[in-house]
């Protein structure tokens, strides 16, 4: 097969998981690297587990991450439809073919019998009771309208073998494979049948998927061999574990793409990070543009060992990508969060210039876009919290000492005509010498007074952006708190 054709075939039974995004990314990168075709196929035959808005979430999440597809449910293509629920006639056709050729059989066993069999023999597969029913027995079941499934006849006494591009040759004794179900009693195919039929008819050349599917691959290989079809190349990418081991779950942080998006991760940062979960170019390069990932990606560099999802590392990537953007880009990215927090009105541009002055001060401190609200809140009157006495009074100072610092600060600032960083710094450093207090005591008192918090961006830069009027107002407010504190001390 000369043209590389890969696919991502999620089931809309939940929102797109970060592991699914990694699988989609590897398939997409491989197709793009080889000038091939990337197909999005939706495997929605498990009707009992479908979630109403999951399909929309999958499509939106993939597009947000920057992935496109050449064929899919929303774009069409020569091998559609791309929703399995719309391909039922095809699965029935191929099931009937297997029945006619004696490669499959109808199983009339009830759910109660199957359940009882599993309880008596845990871990044992189907006992093949219906495999050799006579024509008369089959006719009797059909006359009674007994429900049935269709099972594949596994070739006994043989070994099924396939080569995995990442893990090498994998062999499975057929005695370990039961006669698995191809068609369910509701007329819908199982994953195994639909997957193989679709991959064949859609001319998929490379099946790239998570290693949890390795145990299913011998069944798929058997189906390819039974139909007489050529097998695609299989590549099973390593499982993603949480730090400390075990499955990545919500208890440890975000797991779905929509959660990462909501928390303020940038798509480029997330894609760069997950590309390195199981793949690497070398032992030193970590930062890749999408174009660089496409040009560099190769299945030969995918590791077979499990990889660990580090939220700390992802935060590092995200912070770096945030710092790479200019303030105009960050304004557009930050604005929705600021609007949701009530700091900026949705229909007003009055704060644009003000925000563009703030952004360079906080950019280094933001790891997620959502963190911007906390970082910039004090720049707005709505987000400023008047500090309490316990924050305004520094170590080895009294309320009277702190009040004196703020009074002298207010007087010094009042004389500044150009309220800019250099003039503010000169005034405050000159103030330190006249008070007799330590620099840290003076500056921390002022910082807490004008920002309402002990940690903020550079003090002089922050005061310049706040402006003289707002700074003086906050100095007066904090001074009032200290005066009340003095009165309490004197009681």
C-alpha positions as CSV (number, residue, x, y, z in Angstrom):
1,X,0.0,0.0,0.0
2,X,1.8,3.1,-1.2
3,X,-0.2,5.8,0.5
4,X,0.0,6.0,4.3
5,X,-3.5,6.1,5.8
6,X,-4.0,6.3,9.6
7,X,-7.1,6.8,11.6
8,X,-8.3,7.9,15.0
9,X,-11.4,6.0,16.0
10,X,-12.8,7.1,19.3
11,X,-16.0,6.0,20.9
12,X,-18.4,8.9,22.0
13,X,-18.9,7.3,25.4
14,X,-17.1,10.1,27.2
15,X,-15.2,13.3,26.7
16,X,-11.9,13.1,24.9
17,X,-9.3,11.8,27.4
18,X,-5.7,13.1,27.3
19,X,-4.6,9.5,26.4
20,X,-6.9,9.6,23.4
21,X,-5.5,12.9,22.3
22,X,-2.0,11.4,22.5
23,X,-3.1,8.5,20.3
24,X,-4.8,10.9,17.8
25,X,-1.6,13.0,17.8
26,X,0.7,10.1,17.0
27,X,-1.6,8.9,14.2
28,X,-1.9,12.5,12.8
29,X,1.8,13.2,13.0
30,X,2.7,9.9,11.3
31,X,0.2,10.6,8.4
32,X,1.4,14.2,8.0
33,X,5.1,13.2,8.2
34,X,4.5,10.7,5.3
35,X,2.3,12.9,3.2
36,X,-0.5,10.5,4.0
37,X,-4.2,10.6,4.9
38,X,-5.6,11.0,8.4
39,X,-9.1,9.7,9.0
40,X,-11.5,10.4,11.8
41,X,-13.9,7.6,12.4
42,X,-16.5,7.4,15.2
43,X,-17.1,4.0,16.7
44,X,-20.6,4.5,18.1
45,X,-21.9,0.9,18.1
46,X,-22.0,0.6,21.9
47,X,-25.4,2.3,22.1
48,X,-25.9,1.8,25.8
49,X,-22.9,3.9,26.8
50,X,-23.2,6.8,24.4
51,X,-23.1,10.3,25.8
52,X,-25.1,12.9,24.0
53,X,-22.5,15.7,23.6
54,X,-19.4,13.5,23.5
55,X,-19.1,13.5,19.7
56,X,-19.1,17.3,19.6
57,X,-16.5,17.3,22.4
58,X,-14.2,15.0,20.5
59,X,-14.4,17.1,17.3
60,X,-14.0,20.4,19.2
61,X,-11.1,19.1,21.3
62,X,-9.2,17.8,18.3
63,X,-9.6,21.0,16.4
64,X,-8.6,23.0,19.5
65,X,-5.4,21.0,19.6
66,X,-4.7,21.9,16.0
67,X,-5.4,18.6,14.3
68,X,-7.3,18.3,11.1
69,X,-8.5,15.3,9.2
70,X,-8.9,14.5,5.5
71,X,-11.9,12.2,5.9
72,X,-14.4,12.1,8.7
73,X,-18.1,12.4,9.7
74,X,-18.1,16.2,9.2
75,X,-16.0,16.3,6.0
76,X,-17.0,13.2,4.2
77,X,-14.7,11.1,2.0
78,X,-14.6,8.2,-0.5
79,X,-15.0,5.5,2.1
80,X,-17.8,6.9,4.2
81,X,-20.0,7.0,6.1
82,X,-17.6,7.6,9.0
83,X,-20.1,6.9,11.8
84,X,-20.2,3.1,12.5
85,X,-23.9,3.3,13.4
86,X,-24.5,4.3,9.7
87,X,-22.5,1.2,8.4
88,X,-24.6,-1.5,9.9
89,X,-25.6,-3.0,6.6
90,X,-21.9,-3.6,5.8
91,X,-21.3,-5.4,9.1
92,X,-24.3,-7.6,8.5
93,X,-23.1,-8.4,5.0
94,X,-19.7,-9.6,6.2
95,X,-21.2,-11.5,9.1
96,X,-23.5,-13.4,6.8
97,X,-20.4,-14.2,4.6
98,X,-18.6,-15.7,7.6
99,X,-21.7,-17.7,8.5
100,X,-22.2,-19.0,4.9
101,X,-18.5,-20.1,4.7
102,X,-18.6,-21.8,8.1
103,X,-16.2,-19.5,9.8
104,X,-18.8,-18.2,12.3
105,X,-21.9,-19.6,14.1
106,X,-25.0,-18.4,15.9
107,X,-24.9,-18.7,19.7
108,X,-28.3,-18.9,21.4
109,X,-26.9,-19.1,25.0
110,X,-28.9,-16.8,27.4
111,X,-27.3,-14.1,29.5
112,X,-28.2,-16.1,32.5
113,X,-26.2,-19.1,31.3
114,X,-23.2,-17.1,30.3
115,X,-23.2,-15.3,33.7
116,X,-23.5,-18.6,35.5
117,X,-20.6,-20.1,33.5
118,X,-18.3,-17.1,34.4
119,X,-19.2,-17.5,38.1
120,X,-18.3,-21.2,38.1
121,X,-15.2,-20.7,36.0
122,X,-13.8,-17.2,36.5
123,X,-11.4,-16.2,33.7
124,X,-12.5,-18.9,31.3
125,X,-13.9,-17.9,28.0
126,X,-17.0,-19.2,26.3
127,X,-17.3,-23.0,26.3
128,X,-18.4,-23.2,22.7
129,X,-21.6,-25.0,23.5
130,X,-23.4,-23.6,20.4
131,X,-20.4,-24.2,18.0
132,X,-21.6,-27.6,16.8
133,X,-25.4,-27.3,17.0
134,X,-27.2,-29.4,14.3
135,X,-29.3,-27.8,11.6
136,X,-32.4,-29.0,13.4
137,X,-31.3,-27.4,16.7
138,X,-30.6,-24.1,15.0
139,X,-34.0,-24.3,13.2
140,X,-35.8,-24.9,16.5
141,X,-34.1,-21.9,18.2
142,X,-35.0,-19.7,15.2
143,X,-38.6,-20.9,15.1
144,X,-38.9,-20.0,18.8
145,X,-37.5,-16.5,18.1
146,X,-34.6,-17.0,20.5
147,X,-32.2,-14.1,20.5
148,X,-28.6,-14.9,19.3
149,X,-25.2,-13.5,18.8
150,X,-22.7,-14.5,16.1
151,X,-19.4,-15.8,17.2
152,X,-16.2,-16.5,15.2
153,X,-14.9,-20.0,15.1
154,X,-11.3,-19.8,16.4
155,X,-8.8,-22.2,14.7
156,X,-7.8,-24.6,17.5
157,X,-4.3,-25.9,18.1
158,X,-2.7,-23.0,16.3
159,X,-0.8,-19.8,17.2
160,X,-1.7,-16.3,16.0
161,X,1.2,-14.0,15.3
162,X,1.7,-10.4,14.3
163,X,4.6,-7.9,14.3
164,X,4.1,-4.7,16.3
165,X,6.2,-1.8,15.0
166,X,7.1,-0.8,18.6
167,X,7.2,-4.2,20.4
168,X,8.3,-6.6,17.8
169,X,6.8,-10.1,17.2
170,X,3.8,-11.0,19.4
171,X,2.5,-14.6,19.5
172,X,-0.6,-15.9,21.1
173,X,-1.8,-19.5,21.6
174,X,-5.3,-19.8,20.1
175,X,-6.3,-21.8,23.2
176,X,-6.2,-18.5,25.0
177,X,-8.7,-16.9,22.6
178,X,-12.4,-17.8,23.0
179,X,-14.9,-17.7,20.2
180,X,-15.6,-14.0,20.5
181,X,-18.8,-12.3,19.5
182,X,-18.9,-10.6,16.1
183,X,-22.5,-9.5,16.0
184,X,-24.6,-8.7,19.1
185,X,-28.3,-9.7,19.5
186,X,-29.4,-6.1,18.9
187,X,-28.0,-6.2,15.4
188,X,-25.0,-4.0,16.2
189,X,-21.5,-5.3,15.6
190,X,-18.9,-5.7,18.3
191,X,-15.8,-3.5,18.3
192,X,-13.7,-6.3,16.9
193,X,-15.8,-6.9,13.8
194,X,-16.6,-3.3,13.0
195,X,-13.0,-2.2,13.6
196,X,-11.5,-4.8,11.2
197,X,-14.1,-4.3,8.5
198,X,-13.8,-0.5,8.6
199,X,-10.0,-0.5,8.6
200,X,-10.0,-2.8,5.6
201,X,-12.6,-1.0,3.6
202,X,-11.1,2.4,4.5
203,X,-7.7,1.1,3.4
204,X,-6.0,1.9,6.7
205,X,-2.3,1.2,6.3
206,X,-1.2,1.8,9.9
207,X,-3.2,1.2,13.1
208,X,-1.7,3.3,15.8
209,X,-3.4,2.9,19.2
210,X,-2.8,2.5,22.9
211,X,-1.2,-0.7,24.2
212,X,-4.4,-1.6,26.1
213,X,-5.5,-3.0,22.7
214,X,-2.6,-5.5,22.3
215,X,-4.7,-8.2,23.8
216,X,-7.4,-7.6,21.2
217,X,-5.1,-7.6,18.2
218,X,-4.8,-11.4,17.9
219,X,-8.6,-11.5,17.4
220,X,-8.3,-8.8,14.7
221,X,-5.5,-10.7,13.1
222,X,-7.6,-13.8,13.0
223,X,-10.4,-11.9,11.3
224,X,-8.1,-10.5,8.7
225,X,-6.8,-14.0,8.0
226,X,-10.3,-15.5,7.9
227,X,-11.5,-12.9,5.4
228,X,-8.3,-13.3,3.4
229,X,-7.4,-9.7,3.8
230,X,-3.9,-8.1,4.2
231,X,-3.2,-6.8,7.7
232,X,-2.3,-3.2,8.4
233,X,0.8,-2.4,10.3
234,X,0.1,-2.4,14.0
235,X,1.8,0.0,16.4
236,X,0.8,0.1,20.1
237,X,2.0,3.1,22.0
238,X,2.8,3.0,25.7
239,X,0.3,3.5,28.4
240,X,0.3,6.8,30.3
241,X,0.6,6.5,34.1
242,X,0.2,9.1,36.8
243,X,3.2,10.0,39.0
244,X,3.7,7.3,41.6
245,X,2.2,4.7,39.2
246,X,-1.3,3.7,38.4
247,X,-4.0,5.0,36.1
248,X,-4.3,8.7,35.4
249,X,-7.5,9.7,37.1
250,X,-9.5,12.8,38.0
251,X,-8.3,12.4,41.6
252,X,-4.9,13.6,40.5
253,X,-5.9,16.4,38.2
254,X,-7.5,17.2,34.8
255,X,-7.8,14.2,32.5
256,X,-10.0,15.3,29.6
257,X,-9.0,17.8,27.0
258,X,-11.9,20.1,27.9
259,X,-10.6,20.3,31.5
260,X,-7.1,21.2,30.4
261,X,-8.6,23.9,28.1
262,X,-10.8,25.3,30.8
263,X,-7.9,25.5,33.2
264,X,-6.0,27.6,30.7
265,X,-3.5,25.3,29.1
266,X,-2.5,26.5,25.6
267,X,-3.0,23.9,22.8
268,X,0.6,24.2,21.5
269,X,1.9,23.6,25.0
270,X,-0.3,20.6,25.6
271,X,0.5,19.1,22.2
272,X,4.3,19.6,22.7
273,X,4.0,17.9,26.1
274,X,2.0,14.9,25.1
275,X,4.1,14.3,22.0
276,X,6.9,13.6,24.4
277,X,4.9,11.0,26.3
278,X,6.4,7.9,24.8
279,X,8.3,9.6,21.9
280,X,11.5,11.6,21.7
281,X,13.8,12.9,19.1
282,X,16.9,12.7,21.3
283,X,17.9,13.0,24.9
284,X,17.9,16.8,25.0
285,X,15.4,18.5,22.7
286,X,12.1,19.3,24.4
287,X,10.5,22.2,22.7
288,X,8.9,21.6,19.3
289,X,6.7,23.6,17.0
290,X,4.0,21.5,15.3
291,X,5.9,21.8,12.1
292,X,9.0,20.4,13.8
293,X,7.0,17.5,15.3
294,X,5.7,16.6,11.9
295,X,9.1,16.6,10.3
296,X,10.7,14.6,13.1
297,X,8.0,12.1,14.1
298,X,8.9,8.4,13.5
299,X,7.4,5.3,15.0
300,X,11.0,4.0,15.4
301,X,11.5,6.6,18.2
302,X,8.4,5.6,20.2
303,X,9.4,3.9,23.4
304,X,7.7,0.7,24.5
305,X,8.0,1.5,28.2
306,X,5.1,3.2,30.1
307,X,5.4,7.0,30.4
308,X,4.5,9.2,33.3
309,X,2.2,12.2,33.1
310,X,3.8,15.0,35.2
311,X,1.5,18.0,35.8
312,X,4.5,19.9,37.0
313,X,6.3,19.4,33.7
314,X,3.1,20.3,31.8
315,X,2.9,23.6,33.9
316,X,6.5,24.3,32.9
317,X,5.7,23.9,29.2
318,X,2.5,26.0,29.5
319,X,4.3,28.8,31.4
320,X,7.0,28.8,28.7
321,X,4.5,29.0,25.9
322,X,2.7,31.8,27.7
323,X,5.9,33.8,28.0
324,X,6.6,33.3,24.3
325,X,3.4,35.2,23.3
326,X,3.3,39.0,23.0
327,X,1.0,41.1,25.2
328,X,-1.6,41.5,22.4
329,X,-2.0,37.8,22.0
330,X,-2.2,37.3,25.8
331,X,-4.8,40.1,26.0
332,X,-7.1,38.0,23.8
333,X,-6.3,34.8,25.8
334,X,-6.7,36.4,29.2
335,X,-9.8,38.4,28.5
336,X,-12.5,35.6,28.7
337,X,-11.2,34.7,32.2
338,X,-11.2,38.3,33.4
339,X,-14.7,38.7,32.1
340,X,-15.9,35.6,33.8
341,X,-14.3,36.8,37.0
342,X,-16.2,40.1,36.8
343,X,-13.0,42.1,36.7
344,X,-13.6,43.4,33.1
345,X,-17.0,44.1,31.5
346,X,-17.7,41.9,28.5
347,X,-18.9,44.7,26.2
348,X,-16.3,47.3,27.1
349,X,-12.9,48.0,25.6
350,X,-12.1,50.7,28.2
351,X,-9.7,48.4,30.0
352,X,-7.7,47.3,27.0
353,X,-4.9,49.8,27.3
354,X,-4.8,49.3,31.1
355,X,-4.6,45.5,30.7
356,X,-1.8,45.8,28.1
357,X,0.2,47.7,30.7
358,X,-0.5,45.0,33.3
359,X,0.2,41.9,31.2
360,X,4.0,42.3,31.0
361,X,4.1,42.5,34.8
362,X,2.3,39.2,35.4
363,X,3.3,37.2,32.4
364,X,6.2,35.5,34.2
365,X,4.0,34.4,37.1
366,X,1.2,32.8,35.1
367,X,1.4,29.0,34.5
368,X,-2.3,28.6,33.4
369,X,-4.4,31.3,31.7
370,X,-7.0,30.9,34.5
371,X,-4.4,32.1,37.0
372,X,-4.4,35.6,35.5
373,X,-7.4,36.6,37.5
374,X,-5.7,36.1,40.8
375,X,-2.5,37.8,39.5
376,X,-4.2,40.9,38.3
377,X,-7.2,41.3,40.6
378,X,-5.6,43.9,42.8
379,X,-5.0,46.2,39.8
380,X,-8.8,46.7,39.7
381,X,-10.8,48.4,42.5
382,X,-13.2,45.4,42.5
383,X,-10.4,43.0,43.1
384,X,-8.5,45.1,45.7
385,X,-8.9,43.8,49.3
386,X,-8.1,46.2,52.1
387,X,-5.2,44.6,54.0
388,X,-5.6,43.9,57.7
389,X,-3.4,45.1,60.5
390,X,-1.6,41.8,60.7
391,X,-0.3,42.3,57.1
392,X,0.4,46.0,57.3
393,X,2.6,45.9,60.4
394,X,5.9,44.2,59.6
395,X,8.2,42.4,62.0
396,X,9.7,44.6,64.8
397,X,7.4,47.5,63.8
398,X,4.3,48.9,65.5
399,X,1.1,50.2,64.0
400,X,2.4,53.7,64.6
401,X,5.7,52.9,62.8
402,X,3.8,51.5,59.7
403,X,1.4,54.6,59.7
404,X,4.4,56.9,59.7
405,X,5.9,55.0,56.7
406,X,2.7,55.4,54.7
407,X,2.3,59.1,55.6
408,X,5.8,59.8,54.5
409,X,5.3,57.7,51.4
410,X,2.1,59.6,50.5
411,X,3.9,62.9,50.9
412,X,6.9,61.8,48.8
413,X,4.7,60.6,46.0
414,X,2.5,63.7,45.9
415,X,5.5,65.7,44.8
416,X,6.2,63.5,41.7
417,X,5.0,65.1,38.5
418,X,5.8,62.3,36.2
419,X,4.5,59.1,37.9
420,X,6.9,56.7,36.3
421,X,9.2,53.9,37.6
422,X,12.4,55.9,37.9
423,X,10.8,58.8,39.8
424,X,8.8,56.4,42.1
425,X,11.9,54.4,42.9
426,X,14.0,57.5,43.6
427,X,11.3,58.8,45.9
428,X,10.8,55.6,47.9
429,X,14.5,54.8,48.2
430,X,15.1,58.3,49.5
431,X,12.2,57.7,51.9
432,X,14.1,54.7,53.5
433,X,16.9,57.0,54.6
434,X,14.7,59.4,56.3
435,X,12.6,56.9,58.3
436,X,15.4,54.9,59.9
437,X,13.7,51.7,59.1
438,X,15.1,48.8,57.0
439,X,14.4,48.8,53.3
440,X,12.4,45.6,53.5
441,X,10.2,46.9,56.2
442,X,9.4,50.1,54.3
443,X,8.9,48.5,50.9
444,X,6.8,45.6,52.3
445,X,4.5,48.1,54.2
446,X,4.0,50.1,51.0
447,X,3.5,46.9,48.9
448,X,0.8,45.5,51.1
449,X,-0.9,48.9,51.3
450,X,-1.2,49.5,47.6
451,X,-1.8,45.9,46.4
452,X,-3.5,44.3,49.4
453,X,-1.1,41.4,49.4
454,X,2.5,40.7,50.4
455,X,3.5,39.3,47.0
456,X,3.1,41.2,43.7
457,X,5.1,42.1,40.6
458,X,7.8,44.7,40.9
459,X,6.7,47.4,43.4
460,X,7.7,50.5,41.3
461,X,6.3,49.1,38.1
462,X,3.1,48.1,39.8
463,X,2.6,51.6,41.3
464,X,3.2,53.2,37.9
465,X,0.5,51.1,36.3
466,X,-1.9,51.7,39.2
467,X,-1.4,55.4,38.8
468,X,-0.9,58.1,41.4
469,X,-4.6,58.7,42.2
470,X,-5.3,55.0,42.9
471,X,-2.0,54.5,44.9
472,X,-2.8,57.5,47.1
473,X,-6.3,56.4,47.7
474,X,-5.1,52.9,48.8
475,X,-2.4,54.5,51.0
476,X,-5.1,56.5,52.8
477,X,-7.3,53.4,53.2
478,X,-4.5,51.4,54.7
479,X,-3.5,54.4,56.9
480,X,-7.0,54.4,58.3
481,X,-6.6,50.7,59.3
482,X,-3.3,51.5,61.0
483,X,-4.8,54.4,62.9
484,X,-7.5,52.2,64.2
485,X,-4.8,49.8,65.2
486,X,-3.0,52.5,67.1
487,X,-6.1,53.4,69.0
488,X,-6.5,49.7,70.0
489,X,-2.9,49.7,71.2
490,X,-3.6,52.7,73.4
491,X,-6.7,51.3,75.0
